[in-house]
Structure formats: C-alpha cells, structure tokens
Amino acid sequence: MDFGYIIPDEGKAIYSVKCRNADTGKQSEISFRSGGKTDFIRMDEVAMQFIYTEGDFLVCMNLESLEQLHIQRFCCSTSYNF
C-alpha cells in the first residue's frame, strides 16, 4: 500500500511499509532495517475473469482450469467498480 525509508546518521536505513493482511483485511505498519532478513511468500499471477459479486466477495473464474474463486473486495481496491 505505501512505503518509505529513513537514513539515520549512523547505521543502516530503516524501511517502513504499510500493508494489509489478505486474510483479515487488517492494516498494519512494519519497520525493518536494511540488510535484515524477512519471510517471503509465494504469489502466483493467474488470468481470471470477473463473473459476479456475492456480498463482500468478487467471484472470478480461472480461465485455464475454469475454477471459481471468491476474492475479498478490499484486495482489488476500487478497480472493481465498473
């Protein structure tokens, strides 16, 4: 969502990242130093087609497997308003 960094007089830069939990929708701010270790997550990019809305979810279809997935609206920001 947003990021920034601070370079102190001594030492390594401090990075600050504002992010949102994809499961709960909760926003948080995480800070870490340059050169620090972080956990990585795997993300895949898949072509999908929007089908319909269902409550707080957008129902999309995977164009390769034809599987329907429910995606929370906040994950798509406001780009779903069409």
C-alpha positions in Angstrom: 0.0 0.0 0.0 2.7 2.5 1.0 6.4 2.5 1.9 9.1 4.9 2.9 12.6 4.9 4.4 14.7 6.8 6.9 18.5 7.1 6.7 19.8 7.7 10.3 23.2 9.5 10.9 24.8 6.2 11.7 23.9 2.6 10.8 21.6 1.2 8.1 18.5 2.6 6.6 15.1 1.8 8.3 12.3 0.9 5.9 8.6 1.3 6.9 5.9 -0.5 5.0 2.1 -0.1 5.4 0.4 -3.3 4.3 -2.9 -5.1 4.6 -3.4 -8.7 5.7 -5.1 -10.5 2.7 -7.0 -12.9 5.1 -8.4 -10.4 7.6 -8.2 -7.1 5.9 -6.4 -5.5 8.9 -3.9 -2.8 8.1 -0.5 -2.7 9.8 2.8 -0.9 9.6 6.0 -2.9 9.6 9.5 -1.5 10.0 12.8 -3.3 9.3 16.5 -2.4 8.8 18.3 -2.6 5.5 20.1 -6.0 5.3 17.6 -7.7 7.7 16.0 -11.0 6.9 12.3 -11.3 6.1 10.0 -14.2 5.3 8.9 -14.5 1.7 5.6 -15.7 0.5 4.9 -17.2 -2.9 2.4 -15.3 -5.1 1.1 -16.5 -8.5 -0.3 -14.4 -11.2 -3.3 -16.1 -13.0 -5.6 -14.7 -15.7 -9.1 -14.6 -14.3 -12.5 -13.3 -15.5 -14.9 -11.5 -13.2 -18.3 -13.2 -13.0 -20.4 -11.6 -10.3 -20.4 -10.1 -6.8 -21.5 -12.1 -3.7 -21.7 -10.0 -0.5 -18.2 -8.7 0.2 -16.6 -11.0 -2.4 -16.0 -10.9 -6.1 -16.4 -14.2 -7.8 -13.9 -14.8 -10.6 -13.2 -17.7 -12.8 -9.7 -19.1 -13.6 -9.5 -19.1 -17.4 -7.3 -22.2 -17.5 -9.0 -24.5 -15.0 -12.5 -22.9 -15.0 -12.3 -22.9 -11.2 -14.4 -20.2 -9.5 -12.7 -18.3 -6.7 -14.1 -15.9 -4.1 -11.8 -12.8 -3.7 -12.4 -10.2 -1.0 -13.3 -6.8 -2.4 -10.6 -5.0 -0.5 -7.9 -7.0 -2.3 -9.0 -5.3 -5.6 -9.0 -1.7 -4.1 -11.6 0.2 -6.2 -10.6 -1.2 -9.5 -13.7 -3.5 -9.5 -16.1 -0.5 -9.8 -17.0 -1.0 -13.5 
